[in-house]
Amino acid sequence: MAEAKMRVKSNVLAPSESSSVQFFGNNPMQAFKVIPSLMMDIYRIDPGAFWEDEIRIDASGDPVPFFGYWRGKEGKDSFTTFWIEVEIRGRQSKETRQGDVTVKIKPKLNTEFKFPTPIHRGIFWIYSRSFYKNQMQRYIKEARELTDEFENAVRAHFDLMSKESV
């Protein structure tokens, strides 16, 4: 008999799936330098759990379009893993270095429970309803706070008003 699994994906920023920061001004490509270190520092991501999935810069035109995508994870406990994905899209003039960038932030929690037998499933149902539900709420709250901190750090880097001021 195969082991049964239950997967729960929690959207940290519900009802929205993501948060965005937009910047118009001088040298928006500096986001390539700033985003990875901010992600690892604020979200406490180990370098072995951090990926730079895609970097694209098309220098054939003016303005120069660019794109970057990073993700990282942090294990919360034996059931739940926190994931953060950050995508940047923008363009920058070769001559004036003026341009724009949008930073999209997408945090989520993935929880997976394994049930070797139907009895384990019943016991876990009681456990999850009585205890683990509160733990998940704490994880979601922490992830929201870290995402606000990350967004404000990005805003501060580009000299934009903090999220609380907007």
N, C-alpha and C positions, 0 to 999 in steps of 0.2 A: 504494500500500500504506500502510495506517495505521500510525502509530507505536505500538509496544507499550509498555505501562507495567506496572510492578509496584509495588504499594503495601503497605507494612508499617506496622501500627499497634502500637506497643509500650506495654504497660501498665506504667507506672513503678513502681507499688506492688504488682505481682503477688505473691501471687494475689488480693489485694483490688483493687478498681477505684478506691476512694477512701478517704480518711481523714476522720474527723469529730472536732469539738470541741463539747462540750455545756456550756452555761453556764446556771445558775439563779441569779438574784439581781437586783441593782439595775440598771436602765436597760440591758437587752439591746439596745435599738434603736441604741445607739451603734456597733454593728457596721457600720451604714451609713456612718459616717464613717471608720472604721478600715480596713476590708477593702480598698478600692481603693488607698489609699496604701501599705499593706503589700505588696499584690501587686506594684505597680509598682516599689517599692524593692527588695524581696527577690529577685524574679525578674528584675530589670533589664529591665522591659518599657517600651519607648518609648510615649509617649502615643498615637501614631498606630496602635499595634498593640494597643490596649486598648479593650474595649467594655463598656459598662454595658447589658446586654441587657434587663433587666427589674427594675423596682422596683414593688412593690405594698404598699400600706398601706390597710387597711380600718378607718377610724376610726369606723364606725357602731356598733360594739359595744364591750364591755369584758369581757375584755381585747382589745386591739387586735392582730389578727394582721398579720404583715408577712413579706415575701419579697423577696429580692434575688438577682440572678444576674449575675456578671461573668466575662469571659474575656479572656485575653491570649495573645500568641504571641511567640516569639523564634526567628528563623532561626539554626540552628546551622551549617549549611553548605549547599551547593547541593542536597543531597538531603533533609536532615532539618530539621523544624520542631518546636519544643517548644510545647505548648499547656497552659495552666493554666485550669481552670474552677473557680469558687468560687460556691457557693449558700448562702444563709442562709434559715432558716425560724424564725419565733419568734412570740412574743406578749408584750405588755407591758400591765400594768394602767394605766389612765388616772390613777387616784388615787394608788396607792402607787409606781408606776414599777417594780414588781417583775415579773419574768417569766422567760422562758427563750428561748434561741436555740441552734440547731444550725448549725454551720458545716461544710459538706461541701467537701472539697478533692479535685479530680480532675486530676492531672497526666498527660500522655501525650506520646509522641513519634510523629510521623507522618513516614514516609520514603517517598519516591517516586523510582523509577528509570525513566528513559525509554530505550527501545531502538529507534533508528531502523532497525536491521537485525538479523537473527539473529546475525551475527558479533559485534555489540556486546553482545548478550545473553550470549554465551559468554564474552567477555572480562570482562564485568562480574561474572559468576558467580564467576570465579576471583578477581577483585579483592575482591568482597564477602566471600568465604570466607577469604581470606588476610589482608586488612587492615581492611576497613570494619566487620567484626564486632567487633573490639576497640574501634574508635571509638564504636560504638553502646553498648557496655558502659560506656564512660566517660561518655557522655551520660546514660545511665540512672542511673548512680551520682551524677552531679552533680545531676540532677533530684530524686532521693530526698533528697539532703542539703539542697537548697533548700526542699523541701516540709517536711522536719523543722524547718528554721529558721522557715518561715512559720507552721507549726502552733504552735511554741513562742512566737512573737511574739504570736499570737492568744491563746494561753493566758496569757501575761504581761499582756496588756492587760486581761483579765478576772480577773486575780489567781488563776489556776489553776496547779496544779503543772505543770512542764514534762513533755514526753513521756518523757524519760529517767527521771523520778521515778515515773511511773505504773507 
